[in-house]
Amino acid sequence: RHSFPTRRSSDLDGTNSQAFAVAYQVIDKDNDPVDGVLNINIKDDIPSVTSNVLVKLDDAALAGGQAEGAGDVANISGILTHSFGADGAGSIAWLTSGAPDGFTYEALGTSLLIKEAGVTVMTLSLDTTSGAYTVTQNAAIQHAPANGANSQAFAVNYEVLDKDSDPVDGVLNITVKDDIPSVTSNALVRLDDASLAGGQAEGAGDVANTAGILAHSFGADGAGSIAWLTTGAPTGFTYEALGTSLLIKEAGIAVMTLTLDGATGAYTVVQNAALQHAPANGANSQAFAVNYEVLDKDSDPVDGVLSITVKDDIPSVTSNALVRLDDAALTGGHSEGAGDVANTTGILAHSFGADGAGSIAWLTTGAPTGFTYDALGTSLLVKEAGITVMTLTLDATSGAYVITQNAAVQHAPAEGTNSQAFAVGYQVLDKDSDPVTGVLNVAIKDDVPSVASNVLVRLDDAALAGGHAAGAGDVANTTGLLSHSFGADGAGSISWLTSGNPVGYTYEAAGTSLLVKQAGVVVMTLTADATTGAYTVV
């Protein structure tokens, strides 16, 4: 007779064994019996697992992330590694133990919810029969702060039960890569010293993009903050924080103020004062690279830059009133102390512009032929043949000038009251030595000689030999000085003219004398000293 077991291995005993005692009877020839036993032990099979491929998720793949819809994502669905073994299929289920700090694993039916601060950041679904899983990222994870694109690791455990409920645990490893904020380029901010009060384009100028939104994206992690950085100022300038604003200073003066809304990135740039640009470079520009830092919700940083150029203002000039001088106004001139004289004092037309006051000086170039311009301190001497004919003084700060005529000019010969033109250049430098040149035009009118009436010369035929009043008669003023003034230009010469003779007579020159002839006979001889104008009439 045989005996068989009536029970299976106890549930959940794992690698337990089932024992069998199989009895048998031995009978000898004359039927004497004896019983024996054959012991059998059957060890239970258990399920098994191996390693699973790593599941990779990426905050950047979420809506609003830097790689929206893509990113470093892999193995988000598959079959959990398992074998039910010889006992046959049982079931597979997620376990809720082993969540990393700051997270919880919560069962929901056959799914597992991974939560951070009460927010479901991942959902893991599972087919409990086949072990098919899907992993869905529901929200960005708040990673370890300020670590950039670091990853958060999750070890999600699952239990495999075979048909007789023997268990084994496996693990599905998941890493979630952090998203980081990003920046793109910003529009160039353009400022212009010339648009400031006193500048050449006051209220206008080359100004653009002085308000806007700093280019940024917080990414999938969500909004953090934006702030100016105080590094990177160009030589000669400093960046100083004032609350959420940034002051750009030059030699201690705040030349720009940059405001910022730390939540939205809205900025304004205001120019407070003109810059002292590189000297003597005209309308050059000073560049600024102003850095800002964007932090997302878990404090991952990225830096952006707002580029600013500030165009230099330059001084300017306009036309000046014509300065009129007159040789005739000089001592010995025909209008001594008067004449055609105007604008001999004034202010040279100029504006230093927004950069502020520099200096003004005469230039020594541009003298007309026959003249030179020589500097003497802040004055300018205009010379002709080495003689100073004009002195131009100048206040280098205010531009006030005085013009004095020292001597008559030798004008183009024989052209009467013509004028000699002078274009006197001057240079205006603003505070940072940007130059502009202007011109003061001067015209000097020529003086001309003059004559007045002479006394009447009286001759009398009767005074001639054989005349009724021989040696006497009505004779007067037969010697004297011809009426004349050489004027301010100085002495020239005097000579008789051969025109104007009455009918029947001729005037003929004979050296410095004049012969008056009638019918070829010399009836009068007029002598003259060409230098003094002394004459005789015979």
Secondary structure, DSSP 4 states (H G I P E B T S, - for coil): -------PPPTT--S-EEEEEEEEEEE-TT--EEEEEEEEEEEPP--B--PPPPEEEEGGGSTTSTTTT-SS-B--EEE---B-GGG---EEEE----PPTTEEEEEETTEEEEEETTEEEEEEEE-TTT-EEEEEE-S----STT-SS-EEEEEEEEEEE-TT--EEEEEEEEEEEPP--B----PPEEEEGGGSTTSTTTT-SS-B--EEE---B--TT---EEEE----PPTTEEEEEETTEEEEEETTEEEEEEEE-TTT-EEEEEE-S----STT-SS-EEEEEEEEEEE-TT--EEEEEEEEEEEPP--B----PPEEEEGGGSTTSTTTT-SS-B--EEE---B--TT---EEEE----PPTTEEEEEETTEEEEEETTEEEEEEEE-TTT-EEEEEE-S----STT-SS-EEEEEEEEEEE-TT--EEEEEEEEEEEPP--B--PPPPPB--GGGSTTSTTTT-SS-B--EEE---B--TT-----------PPTTEEEEEETTEEEEEETTEEEEEEEE-TTT-EEEE-
